[in-house]
């Protein structure tokens, strides 16, 4: 049996006085309270350093705690219940109210206006004594209640973290007494999901993510639409049409992201298989605890709505968005009702209590995503909101919008995670109900509810045709995630019994993601109800050996020697793996050996040696000795005669026939040439690889007319036109050869001085 | 040396065709290749198969040994992806 931490616990923070911006006067006062020897020293740094040290003194802390009132002690213990990290102000508001530690004072100003404020703020003294610490950036709305307009008690309290030393002085409080009347007549509407089902789906989504190098995110951080579609195609998941989970692949992605199984770099996300494997090996309750952690923080996906742009750039409650605040309140409420045991609760009653007690974090809408939920719980009062008035109408409208959000979170999201069992009461009208599953009780009822792992049994049946039947209700989440890598699900369904296949692709991917063949076979054998069929074992071994027979070594260091003797001498002295007669493959650790290669021809991964020139005839001239890479590339598209390389039409056509794309040839030349390809050769390369250039060559009778006006006159003349074939451009006519003499006579008759011989224009200058 | 087959010459042997498609690299001087990608197979016949496959034409540059080939620098991902698409199961290390 194991006690988990409270579902809202956060990791402890380090209190750094330098982050608190305390003034000297406050530091001195704290110094006196915490018995700092030299509290009145004008040196700020010195006093804060001593104060920081005093915060770690249990004796001093105990004496300060001993001087607190009973209420103040109760408040501290309430904070302690939620761990030693920052505790949400929206949660503490509800918690302290439920414990009777917050009191509201009303002042009626006139008939329609009443001011509500906290009668006394129990945290002030604790903050003044550095037993509680606020965030560096205080909430816009949080605080100790401000005297001003309206109801200051609806807003959250300031977010605080408890001074870690206090945890050594006091025990944490027990659960608050917030509860809901149980529903006696509910019946279950289906078998609740076990931890294995969700774990399996989560692992499959991770396997899908790991199958691609990276996934594109939008600028605001959510998975892009094309990436979502690609993921959905790669990892089909079963759908519940009665309680649909919107954008389910994004939901799983967000959970994985907040478990650090997916890493974000700019607009790309990457799977982290080693982190995932570590996660999947943990006990089921530990994994489930982390799923809640991920759900509480998933800003790019909203319950009942789906993909949403995160609003963290504009937090509403301290460092929390309204989405995070609502989820925290829901988690807190479920943590309270968990202590009522395996009871059914009416969903509408539960949601209405949240409305009554949750304050502005529940009541006020901050985002359009809260206004439209995919699953409609059909709350009765929500259907009649337009027939009501005043507060009743507001409450009914809320049930229709934010209330439905809470209903979706309970009946869809948390049911998908395996924490909620759905139920129903059929008379006098259909009402949705829910209760916490044993896993839900363990997670939300922590630390009081203890968790013991259920007994698990082998749950797979592997058939000779590679079909696999998994009875997921006979196991839990521990270890099952690893199995998801090995199995492919072409026709996903929901439910405890699901069908899969072991395919070459899935097995190969599992090996690529870190499984060894022995590990994979051992895992399958451990979870199978019967021995694995012989043919399956043989095929898996065959697939594994095929993989081992074709290895791509990336990012290696190669050294090539002119002779085998030199190579062998190097290996004898420095080690390395000999390859062929001339090569050595170095390990990454053999840096010392590399230092001796100062004079070597060095070829970098993304930088070739630009040590060649080429002329218009395609003859390549090396400016320095050629290296293996250059020679290897030239061999693919150039001809070699003795020591001379030349690019010819034959060599290029042969390259194309062997599958070398022209673009690759151009790229290689760009990486090897010290100067650009001569343009004529570039045209030739294009022509040789299928894009011939057009030209025409023939002898002709040409008439040149320098003046443009005269040119146009002759072109339009009824007498001259019939003697012309066309124009070669402005100033030049192509003359019909048989009309040449007649045209000369005609032009002479019109007074033209027709000279014999042409005066062509100058050729353009050569570049370079 | 002209590439391709002349109608009057004898058909090339498998070894000769492999030499033509993927020659053995014998460096004349000391060479250091950093960040290189190499393909290592368990039998020379696998290298023959890949060397003769047009799809890998520009991705495999030369052989370093009967079972090791140099992949065109900067294109290792393209090479691995192509191997997978062609039904091979490469182990990438």
Boltz contact constraints between the chains, C-beta under 6 A:
constraints:
  - contact:
      token1: [A, 508]
      token2: [B, 89]
      max_distance: 6.0
  - contact:
      token1: [A, 546]
      token2: [B, 89]
      max_distance: 6.0
  - contact:
      token1: [A, 547]
      token2: [B, 89]
      max_distance: 6.0
  - contact:
      token1: [A, 547]
      token2: [B, 91]
      max_distance: 6.0
  - contact:
      token1: [A, 549]
      token2: [B, 42]
      max_distance: 6.0
  - contact:
      token1: [A, 550]
      token2: [B, 41]
      max_distance: 6.0
  - contact:
      token1: [A, 550]
      token2: [B, 88]
      max_distance: 6.0
  - contact:
      token1: [A, 550]
      token2: [B, 90]
      max_distance: 6.0
  - contact:
      token1: [A, 551]
      token2: [B, 40]
      max_distance: 6.0
  - contact:
      token1: [A, 551]
      token2: [B, 91]
      max_distance: 6.0
  - contact:
      token1: [A, 552]
      token2: [B, 39]
      max_distance: 6.0
  - contact:
      token1: [A, 552]
      token2: [B, 80]
      max_distance: 6.0
  - contact:
      token1: [A, 552]
      token2: [B, 90]
      max_distance: 6.0
  - contact:
      token1: [A, 552]
      token2: [B, 92]
      max_distance: 6.0
  - contact:
      token1: [A, 553]
      token2: [B, 38]
      max_distance: 6.0
  - contact:
      token1: [A, 553]
      token2: [B, 93]
      max_distance: 6.0
  - contact:
      token1: [A, 554]
      token2: [B, 37]
      max_distance: 6.0
  - contact:
      token1: [A, 554]
      token2: [B, 76]
      max_distance: 6.0
  - contact:
      token1: [A, 555]
      token2: [B, 35]
      max_distance: 6.0
  - contact:
      token1: [A, 556]
      token2: [B, 36]
      max_distance: 6.0
  - contact:
      token1: [A, 557]
      token2: [B, 34]
      max_distance: 6.0
  - contact:
      token1: [A, 558]
      token2: [B, 33]
      max_distance: 6.0
  - contact:
      token1: [A, 558]
      token2: [B, 36]
      max_distance: 6.0
  - contact:
      token1: [A, 559]
      token2: [B, 32]
      max_distance: 6.0
  - contact:
      token1: [A, 560]
      token2: [B, 27]
      max_distance: 6.0
  - contact:
      token1: [A, 560]
      token2: [B, 31]
      max_distance: 6.0
  - contact:
      token1: [A, 562]
      token2: [B, 28]
      max_distance: 6.0
  - contact:
      token1: [A, 579]
      token2: [B, 64]
      max_distance: 6.0
  - contact:
      token1: [A, 579]
      token2: [B, 65]
      max_distance: 6.0
  - contact:
      token1: [A, 579]
      token2: [B, 68]
      max_distance: 6.0
  - contact:
      token1: [A, 580]
      token2: [B, 64]
      max_distance: 6.0
  - contact:
      token1: [A, 580]
      token2: [B, 65]
      max_distance: 6.0
  - contact:
      token1: [A, 582]
      token2: [B, 26]
      max_distance: 6.0
  - contact:
      token1: [A, 582]
      token2: [B, 27]
      max_distance: 6.0
  - contact:
      token1: [A, 583]
      token2: [B, 64]
      max_distance: 6.0
  - contact:
      token1: [A, 597]
      token2: [B, 32]
      max_distance: 6.0
  - contact:
      token1: [A, 600]
      token2: [B, 30]
      max_distance: 6.0
  - contact:
      token1: [A, 600]
      token2: [B, 31]
      max_distance: 6.0
  - contact:
      token1: [A, 600]
      token2: [B, 32]
      max_distance: 6.0
  - contact:
      token1: [A, 601]
      token2: [B, 29]
      max_distance: 6.0
  - contact:
      token1: [A, 601]
      token2: [B, 31]
      max_distance: 6.0
  - contact:
      token1: [A, 602]
      token2: [B, 32]
      max_distance: 6.0
  - contact:
      token1: [A, 603]
      token2: [B, 33]
      max_distance: 6.0
  - contact:
      token1: [A, 604]
      token2: [B, 34]
      max_distance: 6.0
  - contact:
      token1: [A, 605]
      token2: [B, 35]
      max_distance: 6.0
  - contact:
      token1: [A, 605]
      token2: [B, 73]
      max_distance: 6.0
  - contact:
      token1: [A, 606]
      token2: [B, 74]
      max_distance: 6.0
  - contact:
      token1: [A, 625]
      token2: [B, 29]
      max_distance: 6.0
  - contact:
      token1: [A, 627]
      token2: [B, 31]
      max_distance: 6.0
  - contact:
      token1: [A, 628]
      token2: [B, 25]
      max_distance: 6.0
  - contact:
      token1: [A, 628]
      token2: [B, 27]
      max_distance: 6.0
  - contact:
      token1: [A, 628]
      token2: [B, 31]
      max_distance: 6.0
  - contact:
      token1: [A, 632]
      token2: [B, 61]
      max_distance: 6.0
  - contact:
      token1: [A, 632]
      token2: [B, 62]
      max_distance: 6.0
  - contact:
      token1: [A, 635]
      token2: [B, 23]
      max_distance: 6.0
  - contact:
      token1: [A, 640]
      token2: [B, 1]
      max_distance: 6.0
  - contact:
      token1: [A, 650]
      token2: [B, 2]
      max_distance: 6.0
  - contact:
      token1: [A, 651]
      token2: [B, 3]
      max_distance: 6.0
  - contact:
      token1: [A, 654]
      token2: [B, 3]
      max_distance: 6.0
  - contact:
      token1: [A, 654]
      token2: [B, 4]
      max_distance: 6.0
  - contact:
      token1: [A, 658]
      token2: [B, 57]
      max_distance: 6.0
  - contact:
      token1: [A, 659]
      token2: [B, 54]
      max_distance: 6.0
  - contact:
      token1: [A, 659]
      token2: [B, 57]
      max_distance: 6.0
  - contact:
      token1: [A, 660]
      token2: [B, 57]
      max_distance: 6.0
  - contact:
      token1: [A, 660]
      token2: [B, 58]
      max_distance: 6.0
  - contact:
      token1: [A, 664]
      token2: [B, 58]
      max_distance: 6.0
